[in-house]
């Protein structure tokens, strides 16, 4: 009966897109119902060539694969999985979540290697294709999402050179 196209903004995540779509959808629904009741619009069949089926998103799909994905792919994955189920990686047997990330500098290092981890600049991790990702907000198991620099100031552990899986 009706469609509306909205662009996905570059910094948008699952939660902000959901909220924006619901705000746009409510007035569209009201207008469509009124137009249909007053016979100003008529049903059209769906174009099945443009329809896409997907499986339910699982935590396994949310795992960040540093060796197989570039920084751009991982940045998009984090936005798509935020806040739920949350893109995650393992560090020393613990499952950490990435909440906000930025594409970093080009680097020559093994994917998954922590290049920087301190309370001044935060986390920088090497990715596939000589790219890197800056972890801005992260979450340890059982804790809340925090700025990476704040978490690292209180961690008192050297992480540079360790490899994330």
TORZA-327702 format. One line per field, with one value per residue: chain; x, y, z of N, C-alpha, C, CB in turn; residue in one letter. Coordinates in Angstrom, 2 decimals, m for minus. Glycine has a CB too. Layout:
BEGIN
ch	(A;...)
n.c1	(X;...)
n.c2	(Y;...)
n.c3	(Z;...)
ca.c1	(X;...)
ca.c2	(Y;...)
ca.c3	(Z;...)
c.c1	(X;...)
c.c2	(Y;...)
c.c3	(Z;...)
cb.c1	(X;...)
cb.c2	(Y;...)
cb.c3	(Z;...)
aa	(A;...)
// end
This chain:
BEGIN
ch	(A;A;A;A;A;A;A;A;A;A;A;A;A;A;A;A;A;A;A;A;A;A;A;A;A;A;A;A;A;A;A;A;A;A;A;A;A;A;A;A;A;A;A;A;A;A;A;A;A;A;A;A;A;A;A;A;A;A;A;A;A;A;A;A;A;A;A;A;A;A;A;A;A;A;A;A;A;A;A;A;A;A;A;A;A;A;A;A;A;A;A;A;A;A;A;A;A;A;A;A;A;A;A;A;A;A;A;A;A;A;A;A;A;A;A;A;A;A;A;A;A;A;A;A;A;A;A;A;A;A;A;A;A;A;A;A;A;A;A;A;A;A;A;A;A;A;A;A;A;A;A;A;A;A;A;A;A;A;A;A;A;A;A;A;A)
n.c1	(0.81;2.01;5.23;8.37;11.46;14.48;17.67;20.55;22.42;25.93;27.09;25.24;23.69;22.21;20.25;19.75;18.88;16.59;14.98;14.68;13.38;10.98;9.87;9.45;7.74;5.29;3.67;3.46;2.00;m0.48;m1.28;m1.42;m3.47;m5.68;m5.72;m6.18;m8.68;m10.21;m10.04;m7.98;m5.60;m4.38;m3.90;m0.75;1.04;3.83;7.21;8.88;11.44;13.01;12.89;14.40;15.57;16.58;18.46;17.88;19.64;22.47;24.51;26.91;27.20;27.84;30.44;33.62;35.84;38.99;40.99;39.74;38.22;38.16;38.92;36.83;34.72;34.46;33.78;31.27;29.97;29.98;28.30;25.94;25.30;24.83;22.76;22.32;22.90;25.37;28.59;31.43;34.58;37.31;39.47;42.09;40.54;38.18;35.01;34.64;32.83;32.42;31.39;31.38;33.23;36.00;37.39;40.78;44.27;46.26;48.13;50.95;50.68;49.99;46.65;44.32;46.12;46.86;47.66;47.88;47.17;46.20;45.55;45.40;45.14;43.59;42.31;43.82;43.56;44.90;43.67;42.41;43.84;45.77;44.65;43.28;41.47;39.97;39.01;36.50;34.43;33.99;33.16;33.54;33.05;30.11;30.13;29.40;29.04;31.78;33.98;36.87;39.37;38.97;38.49;40.95;42.67;42.16;42.78;45.43;47.21;49.34;48.51;49.26;50.43;49.32;47.09;43.88;41.09)
n.c2	(m1.20;1.19;2.74;3.88;5.36;5.62;6.98;5.29;6.57;7.40;7.05;5.61;3.20;m0.04;0.46;3.29;3.50;1.86;3.40;5.75;4.76;3.87;6.29;7.47;5.61;5.56;7.97;7.44;5.06;5.91;7.80;6.08;4.28;6.04;6.99;4.55;3.79;5.81;5.21;6.22;5.03;1.88;m1.64;m3.08;m5.76;m7.30;m6.90;m9.61;m10.11;m8.23;m8.74;m9.85;m12.56;m13.29;m14.92;m15.38;m13.16;m14.17;m14.66;m15.81;m14.82;m12.26;m12.21;m10.75;m10.99;m10.64;m11.48;m12.08;m9.90;m6.51;m3.23;m1.51;m3.31;m4.46;m2.19;m1.61;m3.95;m3.72;m1.47;m2.55;m4.52;m3.26;m2.09;m4.77;m8.06;m7.28;m6.70;m8.76;m9.88;m12.01;m11.76;m12.93;m15.17;m14.00;m12.64;m9.74;m6.77;m4.62;m1.36;1.23;2.16;3.31;3.77;3.16;3.98;2.93;m0.04;m2.24;m5.15;m8.22;m9.34;m8.69;m8.10;m6.15;m2.92;m0.56;0.34;2.15;4.57;7.06;7.18;5.00;1.92;0.34;m1.77;m4.16;m5.06;m7.07;m6.69;m4.70;m2.69;m0.82;m0.71;1.53;1.19;2.69;2.67;0.13;m3.06;m5.03;m8.45;m8.73;m6.08;m2.55;m0.66;1.33;4.18;3.38;4.45;5.12;2.62;1.39;2.99;2.14;m0.54;m1.50;m3.27;m4.59;m4.62;m4.25;m5.74;m8.20;m10.71;m10.57;m12.74)
n.c3	(0.00;0.64;0.54;1.84;1.51;3.30;3.90;5.26;7.77;8.07;10.65;11.99;14.15;14.91;16.90;16.75;14.09;14.17;15.92;14.40;12.13;13.27;14.07;11.59;10.46;11.84;11.19;8.44;8.41;9.49;7.54;5.30;6.04;6.17;3.49;2.17;3.22;2.17;m0.45;m2.06;m2.57;m3.86;m3.39;m4.32;m5.79;m4.11;m5.17;m5.67;m6.55;m5.41;m2.76;0.25;2.16;5.42;8.00;11.54;13.66;15.36;18.33;17.44;14.87;15.51;16.31;16.13;13.52;13.16;11.40;9.01;8.25;7.15;8.53;7.82;7.31;9.87;11.39;10.36;11.11;13.91;14.23;13.16;14.98;17.35;19.90;20.52;19.35;20.12;18.98;19.38;20.84;21.81;24.59;26.28;27.08;27.91;27.00;25.33;24.47;21.66;21.47;20.30;17.52;15.48;12.26;11.88;11.37;8.50;8.81;9.34;10.47;12.22;11.83;14.42;16.36;19.18;18.87;20.23;23.53;25.90;28.53;27.39;24.58;23.96;22.56;19.80;17.10;14.88;11.66;8.91;5.62;6.09;7.66;10.45;13.58;15.80;19.02;20.65;22.58;24.93;26.44;29.22;30.39;32.35;33.07;32.47;29.38;28.52;28.01;26.19;26.91;29.59;30.77;30.28;31.80;34.38;34.29;34.56;33.24;30.81;27.52;24.92;21.95;22.40;21.05;19.70;19.54)
ca.c1	(0.00;2.88;6.64;9.14;12.89;15.28;19.08;21.19;23.51;27.24;27.40;24.04;23.75;20.92;19.31;19.34;18.10;15.29;14.22;14.36;12.37;9.69;9.35;8.98;6.71;3.99;2.86;3.20;0.92;m1.73;m1.63;m1.78;m4.80;m6.67;m5.78;m6.79;m10.10;m10.84;m9.81;m7.01;m4.52;m4.83;m2.80;0.09;1.79;5.25;8.20;9.64;12.84;13.72;12.74;15.57;15.34;17.78;18.27;17.92;21.00;22.90;25.79;28.03;27.34;28.33;31.86;34.51;36.90;40.05;41.80;38.98;37.48;38.89;38.41;35.54;33.73;34.25;33.08;29.87;29.45;29.72;27.10;24.78;25.02;24.76;23.34;22.10;23.48;26.66;29.78;32.31;35.86;37.87;40.78;42.49;39.45;36.98;34.27;34.47;32.00;32.79;30.17;31.62;34.56;36.33;38.42;42.07;45.31;46.78;49.23;51.56;50.72;49.10;45.29;43.96;47.15;46.60;48.76;47.90;46.20;46.56;44.53;45.44;44.66;42.64;42.63;43.98;43.74;45.14;42.65;42.79;44.17;46.62;43.82;43.16;40.23;40.12;37.87;36.19;33.68;34.07;32.50;34.04;31.96;29.49;30.29;28.71;29.81;32.53;35.03;38.04;40.45;38.66;38.71;42.39;43.33;41.99;43.09;46.78;47.71;49.88;47.79;49.87;51.12;48.47;46.27;42.47;40.50)
ca.c2	(0.00;2.38;2.54;5.09;5.06;6.49;6.60;4.91;7.51;6.76;6.72;5.02;1.80;m0.72;1.13;4.61;3.26;1.37;4.52;6.66;4.11;3.86;7.66;7.70;4.65;5.86;8.85;6.77;4.10;6.66;8.34;4.96;3.79;7.03;6.96;3.29;3.85;6.75;4.64;7.00;4.11;0.51;m2.58;m3.54;m6.94;m7.10;m7.33;m10.66;m10.10;m7.29;m9.20;m10.58;m13.32;m13.45;m15.73;m14.65;m12.79;m14.92;m14.18;m16.30;m13.87;m11.00;m12.32;m9.97;m11.82;m9.70;m12.02;m12.18;m8.67;m5.24;m2.27;m1.01;m4.37;m4.59;m0.99;m1.81;m5.04;m3.18;m0.64;m3.40;m5.37;m2.44;m2.61;m6.19;m8.78;m6.68;m7.29;m9.16;m10.54;m12.60;m11.32;m13.77;m16.04;m13.24;m12.08;m8.30;m6.21;m3.32;m0.57;2.29;2.03;4.20;3.22;3.72;4.17;1.73;m0.59;m3.50;m6.01;m9.38;m9.01;m9.04;m7.62;m4.86;m2.03;0.49;0.12;2.97;5.48;8.34;7.05;3.88;0.66;0.29;m3.18;m4.43;m5.84;m7.60;m5.72;m3.64;m1.64;m0.95;m0.25;2.18;0.85;3.90;2.21;m1.32;m3.61;m6.31;m9.29;m8.36;m4.64;m1.69;m0.09;2.51;4.66;2.51;5.10;5.01;1.23;1.10;3.68;1.36;m1.96;m1.76;m4.49;m4.29;m5.39;m4.05;m6.90;m9.40;m10.93;m10.83;m13.81)
ca.c3	(0.00;0.69;0.87;2.09;1.57;4.14;3.85;6.52;8.01;8.22;12.04;12.60;14.56;14.89;17.79;16.23;12.87;14.62;16.46;13.31;11.29;13.97;14.02;10.22;10.12;12.47;10.35;7.17;8.64;9.64;6.21;4.43;6.44;5.74;2.03;1.76;3.58;1.26;m1.79;m2.84;m2.94;m4.10;m3.15;m5.43;m5.34;m3.77;m6.15;m4.98;m6.98;m4.53;m1.37;0.76;3.38;6.25;9.20;12.80;14.06;16.54;18.89;16.62;13.76;16.06;16.65;15.27;12.98;12.78;10.31;7.76;7.92;7.19;9.52;7.33;7.55;11.31;11.85;9.97;11.94;15.26;14.16;12.89;16.14;18.56;21.14;20.71;20.47;20.45;18.36;20.47;20.59;23.03;25.07;27.41;27.48;28.26;25.87;25.41;23.41;21.09;21.35;19.32;16.92;14.37;11.38;12.26;10.36;7.85;9.60;8.92;11.65;12.16;12.23;15.79;17.28;19.84;18.54;21.24;24.60;27.06;29.02;26.68;23.20;23.87;21.89;18.35;16.77;13.47;10.97;7.60;4.56;6.63;8.24;11.90;14.17;17.09;19.88;21.41;23.75;25.07;27.62;29.76;30.87;33.62;33.32;31.53;28.27;28.96;27.11;26.26;27.65;31.03;31.17;30.25;32.92;35.60;34.08;35.07;32.60;29.49;26.50;23.60;21.42;22.53;19.85;19.96;18.71)
c.c1	(0.85;4.30;7.27;10.59;13.59;16.73;19.56;22.40;24.80;27.55;26.25;24.27;22.33;19.89;18.83;18.54;16.70;14.41;13.78;13.28;11.01;9.06;8.81;7.79;5.34;3.15;2.52;2.04;m0.43;m2.20;m2.10;m3.16;m5.91;m6.84;m6.45;m8.29;m10.87;m10.60;m8.91;m5.80;m5.08;m3.64;m2.06;0.85;3.25;6.12;9.13;11.11;13.67;13.65;13.96;15.18;16.65;17.45;18.31;19.38;21.34;24.19;27.01;28.27;27.95;29.82;32.71;35.68;37.96;40.82;41.06;38.27;38.38;38.27;37.03;34.45;33.43;33.50;31.59;29.22;29.10;28.46;25.84;24.37;24.82;23.36;23.17;22.22;24.83;27.79;30.80;33.59;36.33;39.25;41.06;41.32;38.18;36.33;34.01;33.57;32.55;31.50;30.26;33.06;34.74;37.41;39.73;43.00;45.65;48.02;49.75;51.69;49.75;47.69;44.96;44.97;46.76;47.83;48.96;46.84;46.66;45.45;44.53;44.80;43.68;43.21;42.77;44.33;43.92;44.04;43.21;43.08;44.94;45.82;43.80;41.85;40.53;38.85;37.62;35.44;33.69;33.41;33.13;32.87;31.44;29.58;29.46;29.64;30.47;33.49;36.27;39.17;40.22;38.91;40.20;43.15;43.26;42.38;44.45;47.34;48.19;49.22;48.43;50.65;50.32;47.55;44.85;41.99;39.00)
c.c2	(1.27;1.96;3.90;4.67;6.11;6.05;6.16;5.82;6.77;6.34;6.01;3.57;1.22;0.03;2.47;4.47;2.78;2.53;5.49;6.08;4.09;5.25;7.99;6.80;4.98;6.81;8.22;5.78;4.82;7.19;7.22;4.43;4.74;6.99;5.68;3.30;4.77;6.40;5.51;6.16;2.70;m0.44;m2.94;m4.76;m6.58;m7.60;m8.33;m10.72;m9.16;m7.69;m10.02;m11.29;m13.42;m14.33;m14.84;m14.36;m13.51;m14.34;m14.66;m15.35;m12.55;m11.04;m11.57;m10.85;m10.90;m10.17;m12.01;m10.89;m7.45;m4.34;m1.75;m2.04;m4.52;m3.38;m1.11;m2.91;m4.53;m2.33;m1.49;m4.21;m4.58;m1.90;m4.12;m6.93;m8.22;m7.42;m7.58;m9.81;m11.14;m12.04;m12.11;m14.58;m15.34;m12.68;m10.59;m7.85;m4.87;m2.55;0.52;2.13;3.06;3.52;3.94;3.89;2.85;1.27;m1.86;m4.35;m7.17;m8.99;m9.54;m8.56;m6.26;m3.99;m0.96;0.16;0.90;3.95;6.85;8.24;5.90;2.67;0.87;m1.15;m3.35;m5.33;m6.35;m6.44;m4.51;m2.44;m1.82;m0.32;0.34;1.87;2.02;3.56;0.69;m1.75;m4.94;m7.14;m8.83;m6.89;m3.86;m1.21;1.20;2.96;3.79;3.14;5.01;3.60;0.92;1.81;2.86;m0.10;m2.35;m3.07;m4.11;m5.21;m5.27;m5.29;m8.19;m9.49;m11.29;m11.94;m13.66)
c.c3	(0.00;1.01;1.13;2.20;2.42;4.03;5.24;6.69;8.36;9.65;12.74;13.00;14.55;15.72;17.23;14.94;13.22;15.09;15.35;12.39;11.96;13.96;12.62;9.88;10.67;11.62;8.99;7.31;8.74;8.29;5.28;4.77;6.00;4.22;1.52;2.05;2.63;m0.21;m2.69;m3.24;m3.08;m3.90;m4.44;m4.94;m5.06;m4.90;m5.46;m5.42;m6.12;m3.06;m0.98;2.05;4.13;7.45;10.43;13.17;15.36;17.09;18.09;15.46;14.22;16.41;15.64;14.83;12.37;11.56;8.97;7.36;8.05;8.26;9.10;7.60;9.03;11.89;11.54;10.81;13.34;15.25;13.98;14.11;17.44;18.78;21.32;19.40;20.91;19.77;19.45;19.94;21.90;23.31;26.33;27.97;27.91;26.99;26.13;24.26;22.95;20.87;20.32;18.83;15.82;13.54;11.68;11.07;9.68;8.61;8.96;10.18;11.45;12.62;13.63;16.81;17.86;19.62;19.60;22.28;25.82;27.38;28.36;25.29;23.01;23.16;20.39;18.01;15.27;12.91;9.64;6.63;5.07;7.13;9.75;12.37;15.53;17.89;20.82;22.69;23.76;26.37;27.98;30.24;32.24;33.96;32.30;30.43;28.75;27.87;27.30;27.05;29.15;31.53;31.26;31.37;34.20;35.48;34.65;34.54;31.21;28.46;25.12;23.19;21.56;21.32;20.28;19.04;18.67)
cb.c1	(m0.92;2.37;7.39;8.65;13.51;14.79;19.95;21.61;23.13;28.30;27.76;22.87;24.40;21.07;19.95;20.58;18.82;15.46;15.06;15.62;12.81;9.86;10.45;10.13;7.10;4.21;3.58;4.46;1.19;m1.55;m0.42;m0.75;m4.86;m6.26;m4.37;m6.11;m10.26;m10.35;m11.14;m6.54;m3.37;m5.42;m3.34;1.09;1.71;5.61;9.01;8.99;12.95;13.15;11.44;16.78;14.76;18.33;19.34;17.22;21.14;23.08;25.93;27.74;25.98;27.54;32.29;35.03;36.35;41.00;42.24;37.96;36.26;38.87;39.39;35.61;34.23;35.59;33.68;29.77;30.47;30.93;27.22;25.09;26.15;25.75;22.74;20.73;23.64;26.88;30.38;31.59;36.93;37.93;40.82;43.09;39.90;37.33;32.92;35.84;30.55;33.60;29.84;31.38;34.78;36.81;38.03;42.73;46.56;47.11;48.78;52.95;50.37;49.65;44.30;43.82;48.52;46.28;48.52;47.66;46.05;47.88;44.68;46.89;45.83;41.40;41.55;45.09;42.53;46.53;41.36;41.67;42.90;47.61;42.38;44.37;39.19;40.35;38.13;35.36;32.21;35.54;30.99;35.07;32.41;30.10;31.79;28.12;28.89;33.30;35.35;38.52;40.58;37.20;38.03;42.97;42.69;40.58;43.04;46.77;46.61;51.43;46.35;50.80;52.45;47.62;46.87;41.62;40.87)
cb.c2	(0.00;3.40;1.79;5.84;5.01;6.46;7.76;3.37;8.48;7.70;7.97;5.12;1.65;m2.15;1.34;5.49;2.23;0.33;5.27;6.99;2.69;3.36;8.67;7.46;3.32;6.46;10.17;6.04;3.30;7.82;9.07;3.85;3.60;8.44;7.07;2.10;4.34;8.15;4.44;8.22;4.13;0.36;m3.86;m2.40;m8.07;m7.82;m6.11;m12.01;m9.68;m5.90;m10.03;m9.61;m14.74;m12.08;m16.85;m15.46;m11.23;m16.42;m14.65;m17.74;m13.62;m10.64;m13.80;m8.70;m12.82;m9.49;m13.43;m13.26;m8.52;m4.53;m1.10;m0.68;m5.70;m4.75;0.28;m2.16;m6.19;m2.33;0.37;m4.34;m6.36;m1.29;m1.91;m6.44;m10.23;m6.68;m6.35;m10.11;m9.54;m14.14;m9.77;m12.90;m16.89;m12.09;m12.85;m7.56;m6.06;m3.46;0.03;3.73;0.59;5.61;3.36;2.84;4.78;2.00;m0.87;m3.28;m5.21;m10.53;m9.56;m10.52;m7.52;m5.04;m1.37;1.90;m1.40;3.72;5.64;8.84;6.85;4.33;m0.39;1.31;m4.01;m5.09;m4.98;m8.52;m5.25;m3.18;m1.66;m0.29;m1.40;3.74;m0.47;4.87;2.75;m1.80;m3.77;m6.08;m10.74;m9.13;m4.22;m0.49;0.18;2.23;6.18;2.16;6.58;5.42;0.26;1.51;5.06;1.44;m2.28;m1.79;m5.60;m4.47;m4.94;m2.81;m7.06;m9.36;m12.05;m9.54;m15.20)
cb.c3	(1.19;1.74;m0.27;3.37;0.15;5.62;3.33;6.53;9.14;7.75;12.81;11.64;15.98;15.42;19.16;15.99;11.97;15.74;17.51;12.50;10.95;15.41;14.41;9.21;10.60;13.86;10.13;6.68;9.92;10.64;5.59;4.55;7.96;6.20;1.44;2.48;5.03;1.54;m2.48;m2.03;m1.89;m5.54;m2.50;m5.92;m6.40;m2.45;m6.75;m5.21;m8.45;m4.70;m1.19;1.01;3.07;6.70;9.30;13.93;14.24;16.19;20.33;16.10;13.11;17.29;16.72;16.01;11.91;13.93;10.64;7.88;8.84;5.80;9.70;5.81;6.98;12.02;11.18;8.48;12.03;15.74;13.02;11.73;16.32;18.49;22.31;21.34;20.11;21.96;17.26;21.40;20.00;22.91;25.34;28.51;28.57;29.24;25.64;25.38;23.87;19.76;22.67;19.93;16.36;14.88;9.87;13.29;10.98;6.34;11.03;8.21;12.94;13.03;11.22;15.90;16.56;21.37;17.18;20.60;24.94;26.81;30.46;26.56;22.28;23.17;22.17;17.84;17.26;13.27;10.73;7.03;3.88;5.57;7.65;12.61;14.28;16.94;20.67;20.57;23.74;25.02;27.37;30.91;30.96;34.70;33.25;32.26;27.03;30.26;27.37;24.85;27.23;31.30;30.18;28.91;33.16;36.04;32.60;36.61;32.53;29.47;26.43;23.60;22.11;23.85;18.96;19.76;19.25)
aa	(X;X;X;X;X;X;X;X;X;X;X;X;X;X;X;X;X;X;X;X;X;X;X;X;X;X;X;X;X;X;X;X;X;X;X;X;X;X;X;X;X;X;X;X;X;X;X;X;X;X;X;X;X;X;X;X;X;X;X;X;X;X;X;X;X;X;X;X;X;X;X;X;X;X;X;X;X;X;X;X;X;X;X;X;X;X;X;X;X;X;X;X;X;X;X;X;X;X;X;X;X;X;X;X;X;X;X;X;X;X;X;X;X;X;X;X;X;X;X;X;X;X;X;X;X;X;X;X;X;X;X;X;X;X;X;X;X;X;X;X;X;X;X;X;X;X;X;X;X;X;X;X;X;X;X;X;X;X;X;X;X;X;X;X;X)
// end
